[in-house]
Amino acid sequence: MSSTRGSVSFKAKIDNYAIFRQLEIFIKVVECNSFSAAALKLNLTPSSVSRSISQLEEYLGIVLLKRTTRNLILTEPGKYLLFRAQHLLADLDDSLVNTSSFRSHPQGQLKITCSIAFGVTHLMRLYSDYREINPDVRLSVDLNDQSVNLNEENIDIALRITAHPPSNFALRKICKINWVYCASRRYFERRGLPKTLADLEDHDCLINPNVSDNWHFIDGDGHSLKINNIVEVNSTLGLLEAALHHQGIVNLPSYMLGDHIANGELIPILLEHEAKEHEYHLFALYHPGHYQDPKVRSFIDFIVEKISSTPTWDDWMAG
């Protein structure tokens, strides 16, 4: 029973942060082979150095140094402690230096959430380019079409496409997201090219039932147009595939369409009409305090510069 109480008491003393200072003094005394020389190196008095070594020996209940008039001799326990303490303090120093480097050097795991479509079509490509200049950053991605709570999921950055960004997080506006009506060349060759919104009543339309503001039209007489929603898919990637396979007209964000329009697979229509009731943008959302983390700051800065206010996927619009 007494040994148990002794071990608890011993542990309480070892947990004291002063032990690290005492180990540092112990190492310096051995290196200098002198209490007074060690005191000079550490900017301490010889008596405080001697007292520190005595306290360390008292804590451990063992003699570490045998003092003679000319020399200091390490005991076997002293040799063991010296070896372990040198490695312990070296590891601690490395840990502190490496931790401090997080303030200036992007490194560690970067956790990002974004929509499935944007993640598949662009995020992996962006990260590949980013990693060429920041090789120490590892990426963890949550592809999710539902809004993920940054607080609950421990996410660093949320890339969201919305007309109404949340107000409870810091954000950077990256670019405007245009929505475009289009279909495959083969579909239009078979069904004709619509010239007005009213012409859409005579076409097959591919609808995402979860998106409500891109197929509701009013004609000149105030009547609601009837859309023939031949296909419903609750995925923008699914709608894109349906359009590429000539199933009908789709309304999708242009970041999914740029390459397909540029190579002639899809033909945009009705460009004079806004495809959305509200203006959508791509935002990077993050905790305000996290922006000081180099990996968060550098990635947001990178994609803002890489995408810019006029992204390459909209180059076809300028032509």
Backbone torsions as a table, in degrees:
resi	resn	phi	psi	omega
1	MET	NA	-41.5	-178.6
2	SER	-66.2	-35.7	179.3
3	SER	-64.9	-34.6	178.6
4	THR	-65.2	-43.7	178.8
5	ARG	-64.3	-37.5	179.2
6	GLY	-64.1	-40.3	-179.0
7	SER	-68.2	-36.1	177.8
8	VAL	-65.2	-43.8	179.9
9	SER	-63.8	-42.8	179.9
10	PHE	-60.4	-44.2	-179.6
11	LYS	-62.4	-39.7	-179.8
12	ALA	-61.3	-37.4	178.8
13	LYS	-71.1	-42.1	-178.9
14	ILE	-64.0	-31.4	-179.7
15	ASP	-68.2	-15.0	-179.7
16	ASN	-66.1	131.7	-177.4
17	TYR	-64.3	-17.9	179.1
18	ALA	-61.3	-21.6	-177.9
19	ILE	-60.5	-33.2	-180.0
20	PHE	-66.4	-39.2	177.6
21	ARG	-66.5	-39.3	179.9
22	GLN	-66.6	-37.4	176.4
23	LEU	-65.9	-39.6	178.2
24	GLU	-61.7	-43.8	179.1
25	ILE	-64.7	-42.7	179.0
26	PHE	-57.9	-46.3	-180.0
27	ILE	-62.5	-42.6	-178.0
28	LYS	-67.2	-37.1	177.7
29	VAL	-62.6	-43.9	179.4
30	VAL	-65.1	-42.7	-179.8
31	GLU	-61.9	-40.2	-177.2
32	CYS	-87.9	-14.5	-176.7
33	ASN	54.0	35.7	-177.5
34	SER	-166.8	136.4	175.8
35	PHE	-69.9	-43.4	-176.8
36	SER	-68.8	-39.0	178.5
37	ALA	-66.7	-40.0	177.3
38	ALA	-64.7	-39.5	178.7
39	ALA	-61.3	-40.4	179.8
40	LEU	-64.5	-42.9	179.5
41	LYS	-64.6	-35.4	-175.5
42	LEU	-94.5	0.2	-178.7
43	ASN	60.4	44.5	178.0
44	LEU	-125.3	169.4	174.1
45	THR	-85.4	150.6	177.7
46	PRO	-57.1	-35.0	-178.8
47	SER	-67.1	-37.7	179.1
48	SER	-69.2	-33.7	176.8
49	VAL	-66.6	-45.3	178.7
50	SER	-61.8	-41.7	179.6
51	ARG	-64.7	-38.5	179.8
52	SER	-63.5	-42.2	179.3
53	ILE	-66.6	-39.4	179.1
54	SER	-64.3	-41.8	178.3
55	GLN	-63.3	-40.2	179.3
56	LEU	-63.8	-43.7	179.0
57	GLU	-65.7	-36.9	178.1
58	GLU	-65.4	-42.7	178.6
59	TYR	-58.3	-43.7	-175.5
60	LEU	-83.2	-19.6	-179.2
61	GLY	71.6	33.8	-176.2
62	ILE	-156.1	151.9	178.2
63	VAL	-83.5	129.9	179.3
64	LEU	-102.2	-36.5	-176.9
65	LEU	-128.8	130.5	171.2
66	LYS	-94.3	122.8	-177.9
67	ARG	-92.6	131.6	170.5
68	THR	-123.2	174.1	-179.2
69	THR	-67.4	-26.0	-176.5
70	ARG	-112.5	-16.9	-167.6
71	ASN	-150.9	166.3	171.5
72	LEU	-119.2	130.9	-176.3
73	ILE	-118.6	125.9	178.0
74	LEU	-75.1	132.4	171.0
75	THR	-78.1	171.6	177.5
76	GLU	-59.8	-46.7	175.0
77	PRO	-60.7	-34.8	178.4
78	GLY	-64.1	-41.0	177.2
79	LYS	-62.4	-42.6	-179.9
80	TYR	-63.1	-45.7	-178.4
81	LEU	-66.6	-38.1	179.3
82	LEU	-59.3	-47.5	-179.5
83	PHE	-60.1	-48.3	-177.6
84	ARG	-69.4	-39.1	-177.4
85	ALA	-67.3	-38.9	178.7
86	GLN	-61.0	-43.2	179.2
87	HIS	-70.2	-38.8	-179.6
88	LEU	-62.1	-48.7	-177.7
89	LEU	-71.1	-31.7	175.7
90	ALA	-65.9	-42.2	177.5
91	ASP	-65.0	-40.5	178.5
92	LEU	-62.6	-43.3	179.2
93	ASP	-62.1	-44.3	177.2
94	ASP	-60.7	-41.7	-179.4
95	SER	-63.0	-41.9	179.8
96	LEU	-67.0	-41.0	179.0
97	VAL	-64.5	-45.3	-179.7
98	ASN	-65.0	-38.8	178.2
99	THR	-64.5	-42.0	178.7
100	SER	-63.0	-32.1	-177.9
101	SER	-67.5	-18.2	177.4
102	PHE	-61.6	-21.5	-179.1
103	ARG	-74.4	-20.8	-174.4
104	SER	-123.9	-18.9	-173.9
105	HIS	-122.1	120.5	178.7
106	PRO	-63.1	121.3	179.6
107	GLN	-160.5	164.7	179.1
108	GLY	92.5	-172.0	-176.0
109	GLN	-88.6	128.3	177.2
110	LEU	-105.9	120.0	-176.8
111	LYS	-102.7	119.7	-176.4
112	ILE	-126.1	141.3	170.7
113	THR	-121.6	142.9	176.6
114	CYS	-160.3	173.9	179.8
115	SER	-65.5	155.3	-179.3
116	ILE	-60.8	-44.9	-176.2
117	ALA	-63.4	-47.4	-179.2
118	PHE	-67.5	-37.0	178.4
119	GLY	-62.6	-44.3	-178.5
120	VAL	-69.3	-43.2	-172.1
121	THR	-84.2	-24.8	-172.9
122	HIS	-138.0	-37.0	-171.2
123	LEU	-62.1	-42.8	-178.2
124	MET	-63.3	-38.2	178.6
125	ARG	-67.5	-41.7	178.9
126	LEU	-63.5	-42.5	-179.8
127	TYR	-64.9	-37.8	178.7
128	SER	-58.7	-44.4	178.6
129	ASP	-68.4	-40.4	-179.6
130	TYR	-63.4	-39.8	-175.5
131	ARG	-68.7	-22.1	177.2
132	GLU	-63.3	-30.0	178.9
133	ILE	-106.5	-8.6	177.8
134	ASN	-135.4	69.5	-172.5
135	PRO	-69.3	-13.5	-177.4
136	ASP	-91.8	5.0	178.4
137	VAL	-99.2	123.3	177.0
138	ARG	-99.0	143.3	-174.9
139	LEU	-106.9	133.6	172.0
140	SER	-125.1	119.4	-172.2
141	VAL	-118.4	134.8	170.8
142	ASP	-110.1	103.8	176.6
143	LEU	-84.9	116.0	-170.7
144	ASN	-154.8	125.0	178.8
145	ASP	-81.7	-6.6	173.9
146	GLN	-92.5	149.7	178.5
147	SER	-69.9	120.5	-179.5
148	VAL	-93.1	134.8	178.8
149	ASN	-76.8	115.6	-177.6
150	LEU	-61.7	-32.7	-179.8
151	ASN	-68.8	-45.6	-174.4
152	GLU	-76.1	-31.6	-173.4
153	GLU	-100.1	1.5	179.1
154	ASN	56.2	47.8	-179.9
155	ILE	-94.5	138.9	178.1
156	ASP	-80.1	-46.1	-175.2
157	ILE	-137.6	135.4	171.4
158	ALA	-114.7	120.0	174.5
159	LEU	-93.7	115.1	-174.9
160	ARG	-130.1	141.0	176.1
161	ILE	-107.3	113.7	-173.6
162	THR	-157.2	158.3	172.7
163	ALA	-91.6	-15.7	-176.6
164	HIS	-135.6	83.5	-179.5
165	PRO	-66.8	148.5	179.4
166	PRO	-66.3	153.6	-176.3
167	SER	-99.4	-2.8	-175.3
168	ASN	-94.2	10.2	176.0
169	PHE	-135.4	157.7	171.1
170	ALA	-72.4	154.5	-177.6
171	LEU	-151.7	157.2	169.9
172	ARG	-125.0	128.9	175.3
173	LYS	-81.9	124.4	-174.7
174	ILE	-96.3	-49.8	179.6
175	CYS	-167.1	162.6	173.3
176	LYS	-76.9	142.6	176.0
177	ILE	-108.1	115.0	176.7
178	ASN	-88.7	141.1	175.1
179	TRP	-108.6	137.8	-169.9
180	VAL	-133.2	140.2	170.1
181	TYR	-87.1	134.7	178.6
182	CYS	-162.0	166.5	174.9
183	ALA	-155.1	172.3	-178.2
184	SER	-74.4	156.4	178.5
185	ARG	-59.3	-41.9	-178.9
186	ARG	-62.6	-39.1	178.8
187	TYR	-61.7	-46.4	-178.6
188	PHE	-68.2	-31.8	176.2
189	GLU	-64.5	-32.6	-178.8
190	ARG	-83.5	-36.6	-171.1
191	ARG	-112.2	-9.1	-177.8
192	GLY	89.7	160.5	-176.2
193	LEU	-97.6	121.0	178.8
194	PRO	-68.6	136.3	-179.1
195	LYS	-100.1	-26.9	-178.1
196	THR	-133.2	168.5	176.5
197	LEU	-61.1	-36.4	-179.5
198	ALA	-61.9	-29.5	179.7
199	ASP	-63.9	-19.0	-178.7
200	LEU	-65.5	-22.0	178.0
201	GLU	-62.2	-23.2	-178.9
202	ASP	-96.9	12.9	-176.8
203	HIS	-123.7	160.2	173.7
204	ASP	-83.3	126.8	-177.1
205	CYS	-116.2	140.4	-177.9
206	LEU	-103.8	118.3	-166.5
207	ILE	-118.5	140.1	166.0
208	ASN	-98.6	111.1	-175.4
209	PRO	-63.7	-16.1	-179.3
210	ASN	-87.1	-6.6	178.3
211	VAL	-110.6	119.4	-167.0
212	SER	-106.6	-8.6	-169.6
213	ASP	-114.1	23.4	-178.4
214	ASN	-121.5	0.6	179.5
215	TRP	-132.0	16.5	-179.8
216	HIS	-103.4	106.4	-175.0
217	PHE	-121.5	152.3	175.4
218	ILE	-120.7	128.4	-180.0
219	ASP	-78.8	-178.5	-177.1
220	GLY	-62.3	-22.0	-179.6
221	ASP	-94.4	4.7	179.0
222	GLY	84.7	11.7	178.8
223	HIS	-93.4	141.9	177.9
224	SER	-73.9	131.7	178.6
225	LEU	-75.9	144.1	179.5
226	LYS	-97.3	120.1	-177.4
227	ILE	-100.0	131.6	178.2
228	ASN	-86.7	87.3	-178.2
229	ASN	-81.0	87.5	-175.2
230	ILE	-70.7	-27.4	179.4
231	VAL	-135.3	133.4	172.4
232	GLU	-118.9	126.5	178.6
233	VAL	-138.8	129.0	-178.9
234	ASN	-88.3	38.5	179.1
235	SER	-149.0	128.9	178.1
236	THR	-67.0	-33.2	176.9
237	LEU	-65.6	-37.9	176.9
238	GLY	-65.9	-41.0	178.0
239	LEU	-64.1	-39.7	178.5
240	LEU	-60.9	-44.1	179.0
241	GLU	-62.6	-39.9	178.6
242	ALA	-63.1	-40.8	178.6
243	ALA	-66.5	-42.0	179.7
244	LEU	-64.9	-23.0	177.9
245	HIS	-100.1	24.8	165.7
246	HIS	68.3	29.5	-176.7
247	GLN	-85.4	-19.2	-179.9
248	GLY	157.6	-164.5	-177.5
249	ILE	-92.3	136.3	-177.8
250	VAL	-124.8	154.8	175.3
251	ASN	-122.2	110.3	-172.7
252	LEU	-137.9	160.3	175.2
253	PRO	-66.1	142.8	-172.2
254	SER	-67.3	-19.6	178.8
255	TYR	-65.0	-19.3	176.0
256	MET	-88.9	-14.5	-167.7
257	LEU	-109.2	-19.8	-170.1
258	GLY	-49.2	-53.1	-177.9
259	ASP	-65.0	-39.2	-177.5
260	HIS	-69.7	-34.1	176.7
261	ILE	-73.3	-41.0	-178.7
262	ALA	-62.8	-36.0	-179.1
263	ASN	-92.7	4.4	173.6
264	GLY	87.2	3.0	178.5
265	GLU	-67.4	-38.6	179.8
266	LEU	-120.9	144.6	-180.0
267	ILE	-116.5	121.6	178.8
268	PRO	-76.7	148.3	-179.6
269	ILE	-136.0	165.9	172.5
270	LEU	52.1	40.9	-176.2
271	LEU	-68.0	-17.4	179.3
272	GLU	-76.7	-9.8	-179.3
273	HIS	-105.0	136.3	173.3
274	GLU	-69.0	127.5	-177.9
275	ALA	-82.8	-8.7	179.1
276	LYS	-131.5	145.8	177.9
277	GLU	-67.6	-35.4	-179.9
278	HIS	-116.3	159.9	179.3
279	GLU	-85.9	128.2	-178.2
280	TYR	-103.4	147.3	176.2
281	HIS	-136.5	157.5	170.9
282	LEU	-91.8	125.5	-179.8
283	PHE	-119.3	149.2	166.7
284	ALA	-106.3	115.7	180.0
285	LEU	-103.4	143.2	-177.8
286	TYR	-160.4	162.8	173.8
287	HIS	-71.7	136.2	-179.0
288	PRO	-53.6	-41.9	-178.9
289	GLY	-67.8	-25.2	-177.0
290	HIS	-74.3	-14.6	-176.9
291	TYR	-68.2	-18.4	176.1
292	GLN	-75.2	-15.5	176.7
293	ASP	-72.7	121.5	-175.7
294	PRO	-56.0	-34.9	-178.2
295	LYS	-70.2	-34.7	177.6
296	VAL	-70.8	-49.2	-178.3
297	ARG	-62.7	-44.9	-175.5
298	SER	-68.0	-35.9	-179.5
299	PHE	-70.5	-42.0	178.5
300	ILE	-64.0	-45.0	177.9
301	ASP	-60.2	-38.7	-178.2
302	PHE	-64.3	-48.6	-176.2
303	ILE	-72.6	-30.3	175.1
304	VAL	-61.7	-44.7	179.8
305	GLU	-70.9	-39.5	-175.7
306	LYS	-69.1	-42.7	-178.2
307	ILE	-83.9	-44.7	-179.1
308	SER	63.8	178.7	-177.4
309	SER	-73.7	-18.3	176.9
310	THR	-124.1	84.2	-174.2
311	PRO	-64.5	153.4	-177.1
312	THR	-62.9	-25.8	-178.6
313	TRP	-69.4	-10.0	175.8
314	ASP	-104.4	12.4	-178.5
315	ASP	-58.1	-33.4	-177.4
316	TRP	-63.0	-25.6	-179.6
317	MET	-66.8	-32.3	-179.2
318	ALA	-72.4	-25.0	179.9
319	GLY	-78.2	NA	NA
